[in-house]
Amino acid sequence: MTDDAHPGAEPEAALDAALDRWLAAWLGAVERRTTPSGAEIAFAAEAVAKVHHRRTRAAELAQRLRAVAEPGPAPCWVQPVEAIPRTTPDGRLVTLWPRVEVLTEDAPEHPWADAGRLLARLHRTPVESPVLSVLPPPGGPARVSRALDRARRLDHPARSMLAGLGRRLVGELTGSSPAPPHVVHGDWHLGQLAVGTDRLRLLDVDDLGLGDPAWDLARPAGFWAAGALDDASWETFLDAYRDAGGPAVARAGDPWRVLDLPARCAVFVAAVRTATAQPAHSDDPAHSLLEACARM
């Protein structure tokens, strides 16, 4: 199709070109990519600029940046290069970070034990400091509502099933009792880990907040329950988290009393993303995550 068939194509292209010029003037040559959440990452020689989603609130992002700079004996986070966000010509917020090696989901080996210990250390962070005590809620529950909105608009054979499941999950979240608040990442998965020379560090502050730490365990828990994560990896991760004093689950016994709802929500969100990327005419919509949603 031509651009004439899409009235918004030219303005969008013009905004992209303006953003590229702005980033180039600031950082030099950059390679820009769009993330599944709608944010954009611009890679320069030694730094990475994150152009945050338009729904990002400036005051909350500033709170989160101050929180990751909070001093401690064993820092959990990659530190930003600049502590104050910049603003693009079209009004989006931008943060600057050092360029680091990021763990990939398809890496041959994953440091599940180290990841479990890192999350436990984050969740044990005292929340009484003036910086941490004012953190906003983490992003996990809100992500479920956004996934439901996307599910309703899907052009996919699984649309009706996913929309129905999403409605039930949102209803369960509305009726659930709040857990004691801890500092949580808010969108934790393996791709949020920077691989350093001494220890792992966390990336991405967009969903950092005070809330239920079970949501940070939700994705590996849900993927394991869906058959998308092997037993050894899940058990290694959970055991390391428990041994390090992680507060999301009891030290022993069945963890699913607290993990069940967040885990189902994580699988639902991931399945909606899978269905969004998979064409409606596909003869094989039965990805393991979609199958798990159908079982729910």
C-alpha positions in Angstrom: 0.0 0.0 0.0 1.0 3.6 -0.5 1.4 6.1 2.3 -1.8 7.8 0.9 -3.7 4.8 2.2 -2.6 5.6 5.7 -3.3 9.2 6.7 -1.1 8.9 9.8 1.9 7.5 8.0 3.5 10.8 7.0 3.2 12.5 10.4 4.5 9.4 12.1 7.5 9.2 9.7 8.1 12.9 10.3 8.2 12.4 14.0 10.6 9.4 13.6 12.9 11.5 11.5 12.8 14.4 14.0 13.6 11.9 16.8 16.5 10.5 14.9 18.0 13.9 14.3 17.6 14.9 17.9 19.2 11.7 19.2 22.1 12.0 16.6 22.7 15.6 17.7 22.9 14.4 21.4 24.6 11.0 21.1 26.1 10.8 17.6 25.2 7.8 15.4 22.5 5.6 16.9 20.6 2.5 16.1 17.0 2.7 17.3 14.7 -0.2 18.1 11.1 -0.4 19.4 10.4 -2.6 22.4 7.2 -4.7 22.9 5.9 -2.1 25.4 6.1 0.7 22.9 9.2 2.3 24.3 12.2 2.9 22.0 15.9 2.1 22.7 18.6 4.1 20.9 22.1 2.4 21.0 25.1 4.7 20.8 28.8 3.8 21.1 29.0 3.7 24.9 25.5 4.6 26.0 21.9 3.6 25.6 19.0 6.2 25.5 15.5 4.9 26.4 12.7 6.9 24.9 9.9 6.0 27.3 6.3 5.2 26.4 4.0 8.2 26.1 2.0 7.1 29.1 5.1 7.5 31.4 4.6 10.2 34.0 7.5 12.5 34.6 7.1 12.7 38.4 7.0 8.9 38.8 9.9 8.3 36.5 12.0 10.9 38.6 11.0 9.0 41.8 12.1 5.7 40.3 15.5 7.2 39.1 16.2 8.5 42.6 15.3 5.1 44.1 17.9 3.2 41.9 20.5 5.7 43.0 19.8 5.0 46.7 23.2 4.0 48.3 23.6 0.5 49.7 26.2 -2.1 50.4 25.3 -4.3 47.4 23.7 -2.2 44.6 21.0 -4.0 42.7 20.6 -1.7 39.7 22.6 -0.4 36.7 23.0 3.3 37.5 21.8 5.9 35.0 24.3 8.1 33.3 22.1 11.1 33.9 19.8 11.3 36.9 17.3 13.7 35.3 15.2 12.7 32.2 15.4 14.7 29.0 12.5 15.4 26.8 12.3 14.7 23.0 10.9 17.3 20.5 7.5 15.5 20.6 7.3 15.5 24.4 8.5 12.0 25.4 10.8 11.4 28.3 14.3 10.0 27.7 16.8 8.5 30.1 20.4 7.7 29.5 22.2 4.5 30.6 25.6 2.9 30.2 25.8 0.3 27.4 26.0 -3.1 29.2 25.8 -6.7 28.2 22.2 -7.9 28.6 21.2 -11.4 29.3 19.2 -12.8 26.4 16.3 -15.3 26.8 17.9 -17.6 24.3 21.3 -17.7 25.9 22.7 -21.3 26.3 22.9 -21.0 30.1 21.0 -18.8 32.5 22.1 -17.8 36.0 18.9 -18.8 37.7 20.4 -19.0 41.1 22.1 -15.6 40.9 18.9 -14.2 39.6 16.9 -15.6 42.5 19.4 -14.1 45.0 19.3 -10.7 43.3 15.6 -10.5 43.5 15.6 -11.5 47.1 18.1 -8.8 47.8 15.9 -6.2 46.1 12.8 -7.4 47.9 14.6 -7.1 51.3 15.5 -3.5 50.7 14.2 -1.4 53.6 11.3 0.8 52.5 11.5 3.4 55.2 13.9 5.9 53.5 12.3 9.1 52.2 13.3 8.1 48.6 11.8 4.6 48.7 8.7 5.2 50.8 7.2 7.5 48.1 7.6 5.1 45.2 4.4 4.6 43.1 2.8 1.2 42.8 4.6 -1.3 40.5 3.5 -2.0 37.0 2.4 -5.6 37.1 -1.4 -5.3 37.8 -1.8 -2.4 35.4 -0.2 -4.4 32.7 -3.0 -7.0 32.9 -5.6 -4.3 32.2 -3.7 -3.1 29.2 -3.3 -6.6 27.9 -7.1 -7.1 28.2 -7.6 -4.0 26.1 -5.3 -5.4 23.5 -7.0 -8.8 23.6 -10.3 -7.2 22.8 -8.9 -5.7 19.7 -7.0 -8.8 18.4 -7.5 -10.2 14.9 -6.7 -13.7 16.0 -8.5 -17.0 16.6 -7.7 -16.8 20.3 -9.3 -13.3 20.7 -12.5 -14.4 22.5 -10.7 -16.9 24.8 -8.1 -14.3 25.8 -10.6 -11.5 26.3 -12.7 -13.8 28.6 -9.7 -14.9 30.6 -8.5 -11.3 30.9 -11.8 -10.2 32.3 -11.7 -12.9 34.9 -8.2 -12.1 35.9 -8.9 -8.3 36.3 -11.9 -9.3 38.4 -9.8 -11.5 40.6 -7.2 -8.7 41.0 -9.9 -6.2 42.0 -11.1 -8.6 44.8 -7.6 -9.7 46.0 -6.2 -8.5 49.4 -3.1 -6.3 49.2 0.2 -7.8 50.4 2.7 -6.0 52.6 4.6 -3.6 50.3 8.2 -4.3 49.3 10.5 -2.7 46.7 9.8 -4.7 43.6 11.1 -4.5 40.0 7.6 -4.6 38.5 8.4 -6.3 35.1 11.1 -8.9 35.9 12.3 -11.4 33.4 15.7 -12.6 32.2 16.0 -9.8 29.7 16.1 -7.3 32.6 19.5 -8.5 33.8 22.8 -6.9 33.0 25.8 -9.3 33.1 28.7 -7.6 34.8 32.2 -8.8 35.8 31.3 -9.2 39.5 27.5 -9.7 39.7 24.2 -9.3 37.9 22.4 -5.9 37.9 18.8 -5.0 37.2 17.7 -3.0 34.3 14.6 -1.0 33.4 13.0 1.2 36.2 9.7 1.9 34.4 7.7 -0.4 36.6 9.7 -0.1 39.9 7.5 0.4 42.9 6.2 -0.6 46.3 4.0 -3.6 46.1 3.6 -7.4 46.3 7.0 -9.1 45.6 5.2 -12.2 44.3 4.7 -10.3 41.0 8.5 -10.4 40.3 8.4 -14.2 40.5 5.3 -14.4 38.4 6.8 -14.8 34.9 9.1 -17.8 35.7 6.4 -19.3 37.9 3.8 -19.0 35.1 6.1 -20.1 32.4 7.0 -23.2 34.4 3.4 -24.0 35.0 2.7 -23.6 31.3 5.5 -25.9 30.4 7.7 -23.2 28.9 10.4 -23.4 31.6 12.0 -26.6 32.7 11.8 -28.0 36.2 15.5 -27.6 37.0 15.6 -23.9 36.1 12.4 -23.1 38.1 13.5 -25.0 41.2 17.0 -23.5 41.1 15.5 -20.0 40.9 12.9 -20.6 43.6 15.4 -22.3 46.0 18.0 -19.6 45.6 15.3 -16.9 46.3 14.1 -18.7 49.4 17.6 -19.4 50.7 18.5 -15.7 50.3 15.5 -14.7 52.5 13.2 -13.5 49.7 9.9 -12.4 51.3 7.5 -13.2 48.5 7.0 -16.8 49.5 7.5 -18.8 52.7 10.9 -20.4 53.2 9.3 -23.9 52.8 6.1 -25.4 51.7 3.8 -24.7 48.7 4.5 -21.3 47.1 1.4 -21.3 44.9 -0.9 -19.8 47.6 0.7 -16.4 46.8 2.1 -17.1 43.3 -1.0 -18.5 41.6 -2.8 -15.3 40.6 0.3 -13.3 39.6 1.6 -16.3 37.6 -1.6 -16.7 35.7 -1.6 -13.0 35.0 2.0 -13.2 33.6 1.1 -16.0 31.3 -2.0 -14.1 30.1 0.1 -10.9 29.3 2.7 -12.9 27.5 0.1 -14.9 25.5 -1.6 -11.6 24.3 1.8 -10.4 23.1 2.3 -13.8 21.3 -1.1 -13.5 19.7 -0.5 -9.9 18.7 2.6 -10.9 16.8 1.0 -14.1 15.3 -1.1 -13.6 12.1 -4.8 -14.5 12.4 -4.5 -16.9 9.4 -1.9 -19.0 11.2 -2.8 -22.7 11.3 -1.0 -23.1 14.6 -2.1 -20.7 17.2 -1.5 -23.3 20.0 1.7 -21.8 21.4 2.3 -23.2 24.9 1.3 -19.9 26.5 -2.0 -19.8 24.5 -2.6 -23.5 25.4 -2.1 -22.6 29.1 -4.6 -19.7 28.8 -7.1 -22.0 27.3 -6.7 -24.4 30.2 -7.3 -21.5 32.6 
